[in-house]
Amino acid sequence: MISPSLDDGAREDLKQLVDADPCFTLRLDASAVEVQVEDFDGLDHVRLVVIPGP
């Protein structure tokens, strides 16, 4: 999925979040998946990788 570029404020916010912990939980309705942010081409392009469950 490709999304629009982030503005400077949003880019800095994302950088702080990823620096603190690159793992996130994405939720949609009753489902959730753990993902990790991987650098793809700086913060303008990142890749989300699913973290396998136990």
C-alpha positions in Angstrom: 0.0 0.0 0.0 1.4 3.4 -0.9 0.3 6.4 1.0 1.0 10.1 0.4 4.2 11.7 1.7 4.3 12.9 5.3 4.8 16.6 6.1 7.8 17.6 8.2 5.9 17.4 11.5 4.4 14.0 10.9 7.8 12.7 9.7 9.5 13.8 12.9 6.7 12.2 15.0 7.1 8.9 13.1 10.8 9.0 13.6 10.4 9.5 17.4 7.9 6.6 17.5 10.2 4.2 15.5 13.2 5.2 17.5 11.3 4.4 20.7 10.1 1.1 19.5 9.8 -0.1 15.9 7.1 -2.7 16.7 3.4 -1.8 16.5 0.0 -3.4 16.7 -2.3 -2.6 13.8 -6.0 -3.2 14.6 -9.0 -3.3 12.4 -12.4 -4.2 14.0 -11.8 -7.4 16.1 -8.5 -8.4 14.4 -4.9 -7.3 15.2 -1.5 -8.0 13.8 1.9 -7.2 15.2 4.3 -5.4 12.7 7.8 -4.0 12.8 8.9 -1.0 10.8 11.9 -1.6 8.6 13.7 1.2 6.8 13.2 1.0 3.1 14.4 4.4 1.9 14.4 6.7 4.9 11.2 7.7 6.6 9.6 8.6 3.4 9.5 4.9 2.5 9.1 2.3 5.2 8.2 -1.4 5.1 5.9 -3.0 7.6 6.9 -6.6 8.3 4.5 -9.0 10.2 6.0 -10.4 13.4 5.1 -14.1 13.5 3.0 -15.2 16.5 4.0 -17.9 18.9 
